[in-house]
């Protein structure tokens, strides 16, 4: 099943609730974003990228990967 790369990257680092705290976001917002139900605002993208310590273009994070 295809999922967003951001979901895989967060899962590698632990729980979604811990990630949400690190990013300074509500866990419900993170959940909706990583499950493709909410398109993140630019400020949310910045928080996610910073919390992941992602380098470079963040757009691949929000693309589907897998089958």
ZIHUGI-V681972 format. One record per run of one state. SS is the DSSP state (hx for helix, st for strand, lp for the rest). FROM is the first residue (numbers start at 1). TO is the last residue. Records with the same first field share a line. If there is no record, write none. Layout:
BEGIN
SS = FROM-TO ; FROM-TO
END
This chain:
BEGIN
lp = 1-2 ; 13-15 ; 24-26 ; 35-41 ; 53-57 ; 63-63 ; 66-67
st = 3-4 ; 64-65
hx = 5-12 ; 16-23 ; 27-34 ; 42-52 ; 58-62
END
